[in-house]
Amino acid sequence: MSNWQLTDLMQRPSAPQREQGSTYWRDLDWVLLIAAACVTLYGALLVWSGSLANYTSGGDTTSFVKKHLITVLASIPMGYVASRLNHRWLRAYTPYLYAICLAFMLAPFIPHLGARIAGARAWVSLPGGFTLQPSEFMTIALILAMSAVLSEKRDIESEPNNRDVRLALLLAVIPLLIDLAQNDTGTSLIMATVVVAVIAVSGAKRSWVVGLLALGIGGGLLAARLHLLKTHQIARLTSFVNPGSDTTGSAYNALQARIAIGGGQVTGYGLFHGPQTQGHFVPVNVSDFVFTVSGEEMGFLGSILLLILLAVIVWRALLIAFRADDLYGRLVATGITAWFAFQIFENIGMTMGIMPITGIPLPLVSAGGTSMMATWIGIGLLMNIRLHAVRSAP
Amino acid sequence: MWAAMPTEGVSVHGRSNWRLLILGVLIASLLATLAARLFYLQVISGSTYRAQAHENSVREVVNPAVRGLILDQLGRPLVSNQTSMGVTVDRHALRLQKDHGAAVISRLAGVLGVTPASITDKLAPCGTPGAKRPPICWNGPTYQPVPVATKVPVQTAITIMEMRSEFPGITAQMDASRTYPSPFGANAAHLLGYLGPVTQSQLNTQGTSLDPNRLRSTDLIGRTGLEKQYDTALRGKPAVTTFSVDTAGHVLSTLDQQPATPGNYVVTSIDAKLQAVVEKQLAAAIDRAHTQGFPGVAGAAVVVDVRTGRILSMASYPTYDPSIWVGGVSKTQYDQLMKSNALNFNAMQGLYAPGSTFKAISTAAAGTQGFNLYGTYPCPNQLKIGSQTFRNFESSGFGPISLKRALEVSCNTVFYGISDKMWNAAGGVKANANSPDPIAKTAKMFGLGSPTGIDLPGESTGRVSSRAFKEANWQAHKNAWCANALSGYPTLRKTNPTLADYYTSLDKENCANGFLWRPGDALNQAIGQGDTAVTPLQMAMVYAAVANGGTVYEPTVAKAIVDPTGKVVQEITPKVKSHVNVPKSVFTFLHNALPGVAENGSAKGDFVGFPLSKIPIAAKTGSAQVSGNKVSTSWFATYAPANNPKYAVLMMVSQGGTGAGTSGPSVRKIYEALFGVNGTSVDPTKSVLFGDAPQTQLPKIRSDGTPVVPKGAGSGVGGGG
């Protein structure tokens, strides 16, 4: 271990055969893929159980989970496409992608088209009862756009210059403000985390990193102090600080979520048998609070397994960032890693009462088409970067 | 180009690598935090959350089991149950109504003849806004139908049940409550005890138990007497239906159904007919005290089978009507009870100086110390010890007399003399706490100074005056005594310097020598005065032990616990507490000497015309002085027949006068009833006890739960008697 170097992390898998295409399936990160598939399947079971409470008066009790599986089946091909995109092509079309996503983000403001869910006006209603949350795709577009800007025109010695960083920040600020305007605190937090991670790993001057961290922390505190946050944001945040304060609003959610998870104890009540889940005591337990179903019905054993699988996904994503063969790939993979990791932490953390309640789903587990699609596209992009690195290895 | 990375740490790539690694470490720590929190919630505090989840989603409907009966030795119910119609309201059914049940409640108020507001007050859970104070508000589980009316006329109940559609959520059903048949007029309130609501601390000690048989805030439990002692057996197990509900209160599924197990019966050794006689005679003794102009504030009587220690009867004055507790006692009633001290079970909770009844113990102690039980002892009218003079009762002297005669006439000076000799033999003032103290030792062997162990809650321990007690008492109080001796009562001195001087001198003496066991202490000890304090029950057990030759039983009231079909669940067999280790000759002497008290001694007047030749009564009177009271405590301790002891009978009246004058006549009446005495003839078939003896068999119980009282014994209730 004494002569371990950071670059050891960057050992790429050897690629004895280099013919394009024929090695695609072999060079995929199967560990990541299997972990993601397991989490998706496990999540479908949780969604099924969590949705049962909606059918106390009869009806097809599997209809909701069927809809969920349809979105899963629609999402995986999107990931496949993302894994096969050519880097040059991707970089070339990133500005358009960014612009389209930004326009899409404004759609919820259009009357009749936008939907207000849980106090946040960040959804677009689609026919068939589906809804889309454009800001989820915006996160991807932002990661791609910032990575492109920060890895542009780079030679070995130069770090991203101030102009690059300023441009990247400008790209980030626009969707961030829209998110805030839509009361979508959760997505804003994720975007902010991604921005700091990408700029830091790009090698930008330390002052940028320190400044951004200070701005993020200071701004958050100031916003809360000045009551800039709208009432639902305050309620959600204070219910985290003071969970006994309001038993019908957010504090009620937080308390019922903790009762569900804690009550699962070591082995859980068994799938479909959690009283908190089946009695509908935890709201939105198919989407934002899906982890409570795992906690209550699968117990500590099932839930720590889920946590380990999610950790494997994040670990593989981080490894792909390390082993990327260019800065662009590294920054895209870093952004996706930060996005996944923070969203997992925020979502599970809020169900367990250690994070404020913000309406964001658990990747690959929660019901909700946009998140499922965005996550699989993210996985596809990670594969894309890995395949690029493997093929360029000596 | 990216691959050919320079390794110097300052380069852009090196910086990127380090920052990525830091990001990885941050992410790892976030995920570890999640795992730790998960472990904390589920593994460490999981049980608390599970209890909360249970509270959220599990609802119970509880119907208490019918409480078991308490029977006398022949199966006559002393405590029974009465059923009446009650009306309950299911609040959740009402809530489903369009108007939240307002119309239903107003209809119900109409048929019950009350105002709708009085019903809604009862439905409001305690602590919610607008709810009245307990006991008006509802203090029970959320899903429990709320009782809004009791003792409803049957016709009203039928009306409600016939018009189901008019009264959704309203149920009329049978309620059981305690009733006291009082066979032969026996009250037995203290023995039986009463029921009261579960206290919060009892609920707290259960913690978060989910046991369907746990105590609930709506439960009644035994608070005193047999109801408390055998509460678990009597209570049975409630019918509990457990079902799960969702957040809106809809029933999801029935989780468990437990049928009710009715409470078991407690069969006692109490004889209702005898109990009635004893209570009547205790009341008569109190009246006798009052007629003589004495306060007669408290009294007790005990009849015990000396061969088993089973209590046949136990009564206490003042007493109360146990049925006032049914349905909740009113504040006025409760204050009245507290003011009159009627709740005290004086027979086993009151502590009194035993006076001359203690002389049987002093005699036994003398027997162990080599005193000649058949010798002659001087009985002057007073005895001078040092500077103090100790007088005989009513200052009469009898000259030199036998020890038997000393017991008959209750000569204090004989026992003073004996005790003074023992005191000198132990070393006089030089003796220490470990020196022999034969009278105290014998008293303790007879069970004084320790609980009898009766199967009733709350008995007093009492104490035995002794050298060791005085030493311990000094240790406990010397600091206060010495402090007062030093300060000299400055406040009192301002108003009354003479009294302050007197108190100061007393405290000086106590501070310096308060541990000293002086001759005066020894003399008082021998005649049951001084620090000795006993319960009437303890003294009854002393005479039972004298009667049976030295076996001190733990007295028992219950004989068995049987289920409602008569199957024996638990038999309560006589238990020996201790043996009195004195020579057999001592008991032989007492068996010969004590009947003389009734024939020829202090109780002679009480037994004029009583067939003592057929039923010799061993007796000892007592008229104990109590400091502060001018009127002595009347004691009458006996057992009979002296030649073949069966029963010990004891009566005590506090501030009642002499033993013979106040209690004696009542004890005689109790013996007449026990043995079937009519004038001078004895007819065992006339005994108040069925078959002239305590029952050895348990009463039979029919399959429907009704006990069978033997033909000829009489149920003691109703016109047939």
Interface residues (C-beta under 8 A of the other chain):
Chain A: Q5 L6 T7 L9 M10 A53 T56 I156 E157 S158 E159 A197 A200 V201 S202 G203 V209 Q256 R258 I259 A260 I261 G262 G263 G264 Q265 V266 P275 Q276 Q278 G279 H280 F281 G295 E296 G299 F300 S303 I304 L307 L310 A311 V314 L318 A321 F322 A324 D325 D326 L327 R330 T334 T337 A338 A341 F342 I344 F345 I348 G349 M352 I354 S392 A393 P394
Chain B: M1 W2 A3 M5 P6 T7 S11 V12 H13 G14 R15 S16 N17 W18 R19 L20 L21 L23 G24 I27 L30 L31 T33 L34 A35 R37 L38 F39 L41 Q42 V43 S45 G46 S47 T48 Y49 R50 Q52 A53 H54 N56 S57 V58 S244 V245 D246 T247 A248 H250 L252
